[in-house]
Amino acid sequence: MARRPWLLLCYALLPPIDSLFASACADPKAYVNCTSFCLNPDWSSNFHPELLHTHLNNSQVKATMENTTSLNDGPKSLRILCFGDSLTAGYSEYGYFHYPYAKRLQAPLENYLPLTKITVDVAGLSGDRVIAGQYLRRMQAQCVNAEEKPYDWIIVLGGTNDLGWSELPEKIYEGLSMILALDSAIPNAYQEFPLLEKVWRVALDSGANVLALNVLEAEVTSGTIVQRRNELNKLIASHEEDRWYHMDISNAVPFFTLNEEMRERIWDDGLHLTKQGYEMMGDAIASKLMELLRTRSKILNVGKRST
């Protein structure tokens, strides 16, 4: 496949038309870009563990998928929001085809939690950025609109487009995490700007558990971008907070360590994934969620606030 990474990066970084219209609207509900998937495919016939494991040194995913026992005493309901940019929206084939990884979450989770009503929503906006984008407003809108039935888990993926715009890793991290906005030169700064509600913080304040994904690799050989991505991923991995969990999705869905044949099957344009790639991504995230639900029996709020 002939790739032009610089051209594809430009496509991915162009602000979407809907975000331009949204920026002119003060109503937070205008930022909702959410599709609910309530699917129940035959997971056993669609799941291909050999695709997920033959090329990865990741025994944890394989063990989780193969050794899960149905949890019959699980919560009555489980509401999940997948939040991010084009990689969450499932962007592929230059935008002519979308396959959100969220489509792969529901079936294995229903297999693991057979008595639980599971809902998976998607809020992926192509081209959106943590810095100078709509991430914060969109997250606020999602949580406001879900107040009657709040999410138990919010999966957040962000930073890819920001790196393409040469934003510093520390700045992107601050956009994802909670930073106090105090300026010693302004006595009443706390009263005027008591808190910059960052993306993870808004999700946590809604009562949800947060699963933060790091930034995927891409067919970009620029030393600066690679270095900044690695620095950002280290910052994300080092974050610690109650009800906040981290997943190394870049290790589960790699680029550079794959052979050419596998890379052609998984990666669409060097930046986005094919349907098989998003399926792999969804399977890995489902595995992580099952691990958390199994090993952390005292996770707060799961299934206790929504009906």
C-alpha positions as YAML, in Angstrom:
chain: A
units: angstrom
residues:
- id: 1
  name: MET
  ca: [0.00, 0.00, 0.00]
- id: 2
  name: ALA
  ca: [1.48, 3.34, -1.02]
- id: 3
  name: ARG
  ca: [1.21, 5.74, 1.88]
- id: 4
  name: ARG
  ca: [1.73, 9.47, 2.12]
- id: 5
  name: PRO
  ca: [1.88, 10.04, 5.90]
- id: 6
  name: TRP
  ca: [2.24, 13.83, 5.63]
- id: 7
  name: LEU
  ca: [-0.93, 14.05, 3.51]
- id: 8
  name: LEU
  ca: [-2.87, 11.74, 5.78]
- id: 9
  name: LEU
  ca: [-1.80, 13.69, 8.82]
- id: 10
  name: CYS
  ca: [-3.14, 16.85, 7.20]
- id: 11
  name: TYR
  ca: [-6.48, 15.13, 6.57]
- id: 12
  name: ALA
  ca: [-6.68, 13.99, 10.18]
- id: 13
  name: LEU
  ca: [-5.80, 17.39, 11.59]
- id: 14
  name: LEU
  ca: [-8.31, 19.42, 9.59]
- id: 15
  name: PRO
  ca: [-11.04, 20.62, 11.97]
- id: 16
  name: PRO
  ca: [-14.33, 18.85, 11.21]
- id: 17
  name: ILE
  ca: [-17.23, 20.95, 9.96]
- id: 18
  name: ASP
  ca: [-19.42, 20.00, 12.90]
- id: 19
  name: SER
  ca: [-16.84, 21.26, 15.37]
- id: 20
  name: LEU
  ca: [-16.74, 24.63, 13.59]
- id: 21
  name: PHE
  ca: [-20.49, 24.97, 13.96]
- id: 22
  name: ALA
  ca: [-20.35, 23.76, 17.56]
- id: 23
  name: SER
  ca: [-17.82, 26.41, 18.54]
- id: 24
  name: ALA
  ca: [-20.40, 29.10, 17.81]
- id: 25
  name: CYS
  ca: [-23.01, 27.61, 20.12]
- id: 26
  name: ALA
  ca: [-23.14, 28.23, 23.85]
- id: 27
  name: ASP
  ca: [-25.43, 25.30, 24.59]
- id: 28
  name: PRO
  ca: [-23.25, 22.47, 25.94]
- id: 29
  name: LYS
  ca: [-25.70, 19.91, 24.57]
- id: 30
  name: ALA
  ca: [-24.66, 20.99, 21.08]
- id: 31
  name: TYR
  ca: [-21.31, 19.30, 21.59]
- id: 32
  name: VAL
  ca: [-22.77, 15.82, 21.97]
- id: 33
  name: ASN
  ca: [-21.64, 13.51, 19.20]
- id: 34
  name: CYS
  ca: [-22.77, 10.18, 20.54]
- id: 35
  name: THR
  ca: [-24.00, 6.95, 19.02]
- id: 36
  name: SER
  ca: [-25.28, 4.11, 21.16]
- id: 37
  name: PHE
  ca: [-24.43, 0.55, 20.21]
- id: 38
  name: CYS
  ca: [-26.66, -2.14, 21.71]
- id: 39
  name: LEU
  ca: [-25.42, -5.06, 19.66]
- id: 40
  name: ASN
  ca: [-25.40, -8.72, 20.51]
- id: 41
  name: PRO
  ca: [-23.43, -10.55, 17.78]
- id: 42
  name: ASP
  ca: [-22.14, -14.08, 18.21]
- id: 43
  name: TRP
  ca: [-18.90, -13.09, 19.86]
- id: 44
  name: SER
  ca: [-17.47, -16.60, 19.85]
- id: 45
  name: SER
  ca: [-17.67, -16.77, 16.05]
- id: 46
  name: ASN
  ca: [-16.38, -13.24, 15.42]
- id: 47
  name: PHE
  ca: [-13.51, -13.12, 17.89]
- id: 48
  name: HIS
  ca: [-10.16, -14.19, 16.46]
- id: 49
  name: PRO
  ca: [-7.64, -14.45, 19.32]
- id: 50
  name: GLU
  ca: [-4.92, -15.69, 16.98]
- id: 51
  name: LEU
  ca: [-4.98, -12.32, 15.21]
- id: 52
  name: LEU
  ca: [-4.55, -10.55, 18.51]
- id: 53
  name: HIS
  ca: [-1.75, -12.68, 19.89]
- id: 54
  name: THR
  ca: [0.37, -14.25, 17.17]
- id: 55
  name: HIS
  ca: [2.42, -11.10, 16.67]
- id: 56
  name: LEU
  ca: [2.31, -9.61, 20.16]
- id: 57
  name: ASN
  ca: [4.23, -10.35, 23.30]
- id: 58
  name: ASN
  ca: [1.12, -9.79, 25.38]
- id: 59
  name: SER
  ca: [0.16, -12.88, 27.34]
- id: 60
  name: GLN
  ca: [-2.08, -10.85, 29.65]
- id: 61
  name: VAL
  ca: [-4.66, -10.13, 26.94]
- id: 62
  name: LYS
  ca: [-4.69, -13.75, 25.83]
- id: 63
  name: ALA
  ca: [-5.03, -15.09, 29.36]
- id: 64
  name: THR
  ca: [-7.85, -12.70, 30.16]
- id: 65
  name: MET
  ca: [-9.83, -13.58, 27.04]
- id: 66
  name: GLU
  ca: [-9.32, -17.34, 27.34]
- id: 67
  name: ASN
  ca: [-9.75, -17.74, 31.09]
- id: 68
  name: THR
  ca: [-12.68, -15.47, 31.84]
- id: 69
  name: THR
  ca: [-15.51, -17.05, 33.76]
- id: 70
  name: SER
  ca: [-18.93, -15.47, 33.57]
- id: 71
  name: LEU
  ca: [-19.64, -13.22, 36.52]
- id: 72
  name: ASN
  ca: [-23.22, -14.00, 37.53]
- id: 73
  name: ASP
  ca: [-23.21, -11.60, 40.48]
- id: 74
  name: GLY
  ca: [-22.25, -8.57, 38.39]
- id: 75
  name: PRO
  ca: [-24.05, -5.21, 38.40]
- id: 76
  name: LYS
  ca: [-27.54, -4.86, 36.96]
- id: 77
  name: SER
  ca: [-26.31, -2.34, 34.43]
- id: 78
  name: LEU
  ca: [-23.04, -1.10, 33.00]
- id: 79
  name: ARG
  ca: [-22.86, 2.11, 30.98]
- id: 80
  name: ILE
  ca: [-19.66, 2.88, 29.06]
- id: 81
  name: LEU
  ca: [-18.65, 5.95, 27.05]
- id: 82
  name: CYS
  ca: [-15.80, 5.75, 24.52]
- id: 83
  name: PHE
  ca: [-14.51, 9.32, 24.14]
- id: 84
  name: GLY
  ca: [-11.88, 10.71, 21.80]
- id: 85
  name: ASP
  ca: [-11.01, 11.74, 18.26]
- id: 86
  name: SER
  ca: [-10.97, 9.93, 14.90]
- id: 87
  name: LEU
  ca: [-9.38, 6.83, 16.42]
- id: 88
  name: THR
  ca: [-12.39, 6.53, 18.72]
- id: 89
  name: ALA
  ca: [-14.79, 7.28, 15.86]
- id: 90
  name: GLY
  ca: [-13.22, 4.43, 13.87]
- id: 91
  name: TYR
  ca: [-12.06, 6.62, 10.98]
- id: 92
  name: SER
  ca: [-10.80, 4.60, 8.01]
- id: 93
  name: GLU
  ca: [-10.52, 4.74, 4.21]
- id: 94
  name: TYR
  ca: [-10.18, 8.53, 4.20]
- id: 95
  name: GLY
  ca: [-13.41, 8.89, 6.14]
- id: 96
  name: TYR
  ca: [-15.59, 6.84, 3.78]
- id: 97
  name: PHE
  ca: [-15.77, 4.04, 6.34]
- id: 98
  name: HIS
  ca: [-16.02, 4.11, 10.13]
- id: 99
  name: TYR
  ca: [-15.79, 1.20, 12.54]
- id: 100
  name: PRO
  ca: [-15.55, 2.36, 16.18]
- id: 101
  name: TYR
  ca: [-13.65, -0.02, 18.43]
- id: 102
  name: ALA
  ca: [-16.67, 0.28, 20.75]
- id: 103
  name: LYS
  ca: [-18.48, -2.22, 18.53]
- id: 104
  name: ARG
  ca: [-16.12, -4.88, 19.89]
- id: 105
  name: LEU
  ca: [-16.63, -4.03, 23.56]
- id: 106
  name: GLN
  ca: [-20.20, -5.05, 24.15]
- id: 107
  name: ALA
  ca: [-20.20, -8.69, 23.09]
- id: 108
  name: PRO
  ca: [-17.27, -9.93, 25.24]
- id: 109
  name: LEU
  ca: [-18.53, -7.90, 28.19]
- id: 110
  name: GLU
  ca: [-22.00, -9.43, 27.81]
- id: 111
  name: ASN
  ca: [-20.37, -12.85, 27.68]
- id: 112
  name: TYR
  ca: [-18.52, -12.02, 30.91]
- id: 113
  name: LEU
  ca: [-21.53, -10.35, 32.59]
- id: 114
  name: PRO
  ca: [-24.52, -12.32, 31.27]
- id: 115
  name: LEU
  ca: [-27.01, -10.80, 33.72]
- id: 116
  name: THR
  ca: [-25.89, -7.21, 33.21]
- id: 117
  name: LYS
  ca: [-27.52, -4.75, 30.81]
- id: 118
  name: ILE
  ca: [-24.58, -3.18, 28.99]
- id: 119
  name: THR
  ca: [-24.70, 0.02, 26.94]
- id: 120
  name: VAL
  ca: [-21.71, 1.35, 25.01]
- id: 121
  name: ASP
  ca: [-21.81, 4.89, 23.62]
- id: 122
  name: VAL
  ca: [-19.33, 6.53, 21.26]
- id: 123
  name: ALA
  ca: [-18.24, 10.18, 21.23]
- id: 124
  name: GLY
  ca: [-15.46, 10.37, 18.66]
- id: 125
  name: LEU
  ca: [-14.82, 13.59, 16.72]
- id: 126
  name: SER
  ca: [-12.29, 13.48, 13.88]
- id: 127
  name: GLY
  ca: [-9.58, 16.11, 14.07]
- id: 128
  name: ASP
  ca: [-10.44, 17.18, 17.60]
- id: 129
  name: ARG
  ca: [-7.67, 18.24, 19.97]
- id: 130
  name: VAL
  ca: [-7.20, 18.38, 23.71]
- id: 131
  name: ILE
  ca: [-5.57, 21.82, 23.36]
- id: 132
  name: ALA
  ca: [-7.41, 24.43, 21.26]
- id: 133
  name: GLY
  ca: [-10.11, 21.88, 20.50]
- id: 134
  name: GLN
  ca: [-13.50, 20.78, 21.80]
- id: 135
  name: TYR
  ca: [-12.36, 17.96, 24.12]
- id: 136
  name: LEU
  ca: [-13.26, 19.68, 27.36]
- id: 137
  name: ARG
  ca: [-16.61, 21.08, 26.17]
- id: 138
  name: ARG
  ca: [-17.58, 17.78, 24.60]
- id: 139
  name: MET
  ca: [-16.78, 15.89, 27.80]
- id: 140
  name: GLN
  ca: [-18.76, 18.41, 29.85]
- id: 141
  name: ALA
  ca: [-21.70, 18.01, 27.46]
- id: 142
  name: GLN
  ca: [-21.57, 14.22, 27.60]
- id: 143
  name: CYS
  ca: [-21.64, 14.25, 31.40]
- id: 144
  name: VAL
  ca: [-24.40, 16.87, 31.57]
- id: 145
  name: ASN
  ca: [-26.58, 14.92, 29.16]
- id: 146
  name: ALA
  ca: [-25.97, 11.70, 31.09]
- id: 147
  name: GLU
  ca: [-26.89, 13.06, 34.53]
- id: 148
  name: GLU
  ca: [-30.06, 10.94, 34.74]
- id: 149
  name: LYS
  ca: [-28.17, 7.82, 33.65]
- id: 150
  name: PRO
  ca: [-24.51, 8.54, 34.34]
- id: 151
  name: TYR
  ca: [-21.69, 6.46, 32.94]
- id: 152
  name: ASP
  ca: [-19.94, 3.83, 35.01]
- id: 153
  name: TRP
  ca: [-16.83, 3.94, 32.81]
- id: 154
  name: ILE
  ca: [-15.48, 6.60, 30.47]
- id: 155
  name: ILE
  ca: [-12.63, 5.51, 28.17]
- id: 156
  name: VAL
  ca: [-10.55, 8.50, 27.06]
- id: 157
  name: LEU
  ca: [-8.13, 8.59, 24.13]
- id: 158
  name: GLY
  ca: [-6.57, 11.92, 23.19]
- id: 159
  name: GLY
  ca: [-3.36, 13.67, 22.19]
- id: 160
  name: THR
  ca: [-2.67, 12.30, 18.72]
- id: 161
  name: ASN
  ca: [-3.78, 15.42, 16.86]
- id: 162
  name: ASP
  ca: [-2.15, 17.68, 19.42]
- id: 163
  name: LEU
  ca: [1.21, 16.04, 18.76]
- id: 164
  name: GLY
  ca: [0.65, 16.63, 15.05]
- id: 165
  name: TRP
  ca: [0.17, 20.32, 15.86]
- id: 166
  name: SER
  ca: [3.51, 20.34, 17.74]
- id: 167
  name: GLU
  ca: [1.97, 20.77, 21.17]
- id: 168
  name: LEU
  ca: [4.29, 19.94, 24.07]
- id: 169
  name: PRO
  ca: [3.61, 16.69, 25.97]
- id: 170
  name: GLU
  ca: [3.32, 18.54, 29.28]
- id: 171
  name: LYS
  ca: [0.67, 20.85, 27.86]
- id: 172
  name: ILE
  ca: [-1.35, 17.97, 26.43]
- id: 173
  name: TYR
  ca: [-1.12, 16.13, 29.74]
- id: 174
  name: GLU
  ca: [-2.34, 19.20, 31.59]
- id: 175
  name: GLY
  ca: [-5.28, 19.34, 29.20]
- id: 176
  name: LEU
  ca: [-6.19, 15.79, 30.11]
- id: 177
  name: SER
  ca: [-5.57, 16.01, 33.83]
- id: 178
  name: MET
  ca: [-6.63, 18.49, 36.51]
- id: 179
  name: ILE
  ca: [-4.54, 21.63, 36.98]
- id: 180
  name: LEU
  ca: [-5.34, 24.45, 39.41]
- id: 181
  name: ALA
  ca: [-5.48, 27.82, 37.69]
- id: 182
  name: LEU
  ca: [-3.89, 30.16, 40.24]
- id: 183
  name: ASP
  ca: [-1.80, 33.21, 39.48]
- id: 184
  name: SER
  ca: [0.01, 34.79, 42.44]
- id: 185
  name: ALA
  ca: [0.00, 38.13, 40.66]
- id: 186
  name: ILE
  ca: [-3.81, 38.23, 40.70]
- id: 187
  name: PRO
  ca: [-5.19, 38.18, 44.27]
- id: 188
  name: ASN
  ca: [-8.69, 37.11, 43.27]
- id: 189
  name: ALA
  ca: [-7.55, 34.56, 40.69]
- id: 190
  name: TYR
  ca: [-9.00, 31.71, 42.71]
- id: 191
  name: GLN
  ca: [-12.41, 33.35, 42.85]
- id: 192
  name: GLU
  ca: [-12.44, 34.10, 39.12]
- id: 193
  name: PHE
  ca: [-10.89, 30.88, 37.89]
- id: 194
  name: PRO
  ca: [-11.05, 28.40, 40.78]
- id: 195
  name: LEU
  ca: [-10.38, 25.39, 38.61]
- id: 196
  name: LEU
  ca: [-9.70, 24.49, 35.02]
- id: 197
  name: GLU
  ca: [-11.87, 21.41, 34.74]
- id: 198
  name: LYS
  ca: [-9.77, 19.16, 32.57]
- id: 199
  name: VAL
  ca: [-11.04, 16.19, 30.63]
- id: 200
  name: TRP
  ca: [-10.26, 13.40, 33.10]
- id: 201
  name: ARG
  ca: [-11.44, 15.54, 36.02]
- id: 202
  name: VAL
  ca: [-14.82, 16.24, 34.42]
- id: 203
  name: ALA
  ca: [-15.29, 12.51, 33.83]
- id: 204
  name: LEU
  ca: [-14.28, 11.63, 37.39]
- id: 205
  name: ASP
  ca: [-16.47, 14.35, 38.88]
- id: 206
  name: SER
  ca: [-19.45, 12.80, 37.11]
- id: 207
  name: GLY
  ca: [-18.89, 9.73, 39.27]
- id: 208
  name: ALA
  ca: [-17.48, 7.56, 36.47]
- id: 209
  name: ASN
  ca: [-14.38, 5.43, 36.54]
- id: 210
  name: VAL
  ca: [-11.86, 6.54, 33.91]
- id: 211
  name: LEU
  ca: [-9.78, 4.27, 31.70]
- id: 212
  name: ALA
  ca: [-7.13, 6.47, 30.08]
- id: 213
  name: LEU
  ca: [-5.52, 5.16, 26.90]
- id: 214
  name: ASN
  ca: [-2.11, 6.36, 25.81]
- id: 215
  name: VAL
  ca: [-1.27, 7.53, 22.29]
- id: 216
  name: LEU
  ca: [-0.90, 4.98, 19.51]
- id: 217
  name: GLU
  ca: [2.16, 4.79, 17.32]
- id: 218
  name: ALA
  ca: [1.94, 6.06, 13.74]
- id: 219
  name: GLU
  ca: [3.93, 5.93, 10.51]
- id: 220
  name: VAL
  ca: [5.81, 9.08, 11.41]
- id: 221
  name: THR
  ca: [9.58, 8.90, 11.65]
- id: 222
  name: SER
  ca: [10.13, 12.45, 12.88]
- id: 223
  name: GLY
  ca: [12.33, 12.17, 15.92]
- id: 224
  name: THR
  ca: [10.59, 15.10, 17.57]
- id: 225
  name: ILE
  ca: [7.08, 13.65, 17.25]
- id: 226
  name: VAL
  ca: [8.19, 10.18, 18.37]
- id: 227
  name: GLN
  ca: [10.04, 11.66, 21.35]
- id: 228
  name: ARG
  ca: [7.06, 13.79, 22.35]
- id: 229
  name: ARG
  ca: [4.66, 10.87, 22.01]
- id: 230
  name: ASN
  ca: [6.88, 8.76, 24.26]
- id: 231
  name: GLU
  ca: [7.10, 11.59, 26.79]
- id: 232
  name: LEU
  ca: [3.33, 12.06, 26.79]
- id: 233
  name: ASN
  ca: [2.75, 8.33, 27.24]
- id: 234
  name: LYS
  ca: [5.12, 8.34, 30.22]
- id: 235
  name: LEU
  ca: [3.20, 11.22, 31.78]
- id: 236
  name: ILE
  ca: [-0.10, 9.41, 31.28]
- id: 237
  name: ALA
  ca: [1.30, 6.19, 32.75]
- id: 238
  name: SER
  ca: [2.63, 8.01, 35.81]
- id: 239
  name: HIS
  ca: [-0.71, 9.64, 36.68]
- id: 240
  name: GLU
  ca: [-2.34, 8.37, 39.86]
- id: 241
  name: GLU
  ca: [-5.84, 9.13, 41.08]
- id: 242
  name: ASP
  ca: [-8.78, 7.32, 42.64]
- id: 243
  name: ARG
  ca: [-11.03, 5.62, 40.07]
- id: 244
  name: TRP
  ca: [-8.51, 6.41, 37.32]
- id: 245
  name: TYR
  ca: [-6.87, 3.55, 35.42]
- id: 246
  name: HIS
  ca: [-4.34, 3.44, 32.61]
- id: 247
  name: MET
  ca: [-4.01, 1.16, 29.59]
- id: 248
  name: ASP
  ca: [-1.02, 0.88, 27.26]
- id: 249
  name: ILE
  ca: [-2.99, 0.62, 24.03]
- id: 250
  name: SER
  ca: [0.11, 1.44, 21.96]
- id: 251
  name: ASN
  ca: [1.62, -1.86, 23.08]
- id: 252
  name: ALA
  ca: [-1.58, -3.78, 22.37]
- id: 253
  name: VAL
  ca: [-1.90, -2.30, 18.86]
- id: 254
  name: PRO
  ca: [1.67, -1.54, 17.70]
- id: 255
  name: PHE
  ca: [2.93, -0.28, 14.37]
- id: 256
  name: PHE
  ca: [6.70, -0.59, 14.14]
- id: 257
  name: THR
  ca: [7.05, -4.08, 15.62]
- id: 258
  name: LEU
  ca: [4.60, -5.66, 13.17]
- id: 259
  name: ASN
  ca: [5.79, -7.36, 10.01]
- id: 260
  name: GLU
  ca: [4.64, -5.84, 6.73]
- id: 261
  name: GLU
  ca: [1.85, -8.35, 6.15]
- id: 262
  name: MET
  ca: [0.31, -7.81, 9.57]
- id: 263
  name: ARG
  ca: [0.78, -4.06, 9.29]
- id: 264
  name: GLU
  ca: [-1.22, -4.01, 6.05]
- id: 265
  name: ARG
  ca: [-4.05, -5.87, 7.76]
- id: 266
  name: ILE
  ca: [-4.17, -3.67, 10.86]
- id: 267
  name: TRP
  ca: [-3.20, -0.18, 9.71]
- id: 268
  name: ASP
  ca: [-5.13, 1.75, 7.09]
- id: 269
  name: ASP
  ca: [-3.01, 4.81, 6.32]
- id: 270
  name: GLY
  ca: [-0.22, 4.86, 8.87]
- id: 271
  name: LEU
  ca: [-2.30, 6.94, 11.26]
- id: 272
  name: HIS
  ca: [-5.70, 5.23, 11.40]
- id: 273
  name: LEU
  ca: [-6.68, 1.57, 11.56]
- id: 274
  name: THR
  ca: [-8.55, -0.85, 9.34]
- id: 275
  name: LYS
  ca: [-11.66, -2.64, 10.56]
- id: 276
  name: GLN
  ca: [-9.42, -5.48, 11.78]
- id: 277
  name: GLY
  ca: [-7.25, -2.95, 13.57]
- id: 278
  name: TYR
  ca: [-10.19, -1.39, 15.39]
- id: 279
  name: GLU
  ca: [-11.43, -4.89, 16.24]
- id: 280
  name: MET
  ca: [-8.04, -5.64, 17.75]
- id: 281
  name: MET
  ca: [-8.21, -2.39, 19.68]
- id: 282
  name: GLY
  ca: [-11.68, -3.18, 20.99]
- id: 283
  name: ASP
  ca: [-10.72, -6.71, 22.01]
- id: 284
  name: ALA
  ca: [-7.72, -5.42, 23.96]
- id: 285
  name: ILE
  ca: [-9.78, -2.78, 25.77]
- id: 286
  name: ALA
  ca: [-12.51, -5.32, 26.57]
- id: 287
  name: SER
  ca: [-9.82, -7.56, 28.04]
- id: 288
  name: LYS
  ca: [-8.57, -4.70, 30.20]
- id: 289
  name: LEU
  ca: [-12.06, -3.85, 31.45]
- id: 290
  name: MET
  ca: [-12.73, -7.49, 32.34]
- id: 291
  name: GLU
  ca: [-9.43, -7.61, 34.21]
- id: 292
  name: LEU
  ca: [-10.37, -4.49, 36.18]
- id: 293
  name: LEU
  ca: [-13.86, -5.75, 36.94]
- id: 294
  name: ARG
  ca: [-12.47, -9.10, 38.06]
- id: 295
  name: THR
  ca: [-9.47, -8.01, 40.14]
- id: 296
  name: ARG
  ca: [-10.81, -4.78, 41.62]
- id: 297
  name: SER
  ca: [-14.00, -5.83, 43.32]
- id: 298
  name: LYS
  ca: [-14.22, -2.54, 45.20]
- id: 299
  name: ILE
  ca: [-14.28, -0.28, 42.15]
- id: 300
  name: LEU
  ca: [-16.67, 2.52, 43.03]
- id: 301
  name: ASN
  ca: [-20.01, 3.28, 41.43]
- id: 302
  name: VAL
  ca: [-20.13, 0.51, 38.85]
- id: 303
  name: GLY
  ca: [-23.75, -0.24, 38.10]
- id: 304
  name: LYS
  ca: [-24.95, 1.48, 41.28]
- id: 305
  name: ARG
  ca: [-26.10, 4.83, 39.92]
- id: 306
  name: SER
  ca: [-27.91, 3.91, 36.73]
- id: 307
  name: THR
  ca: [-30.85, 1.66, 36.08]
...
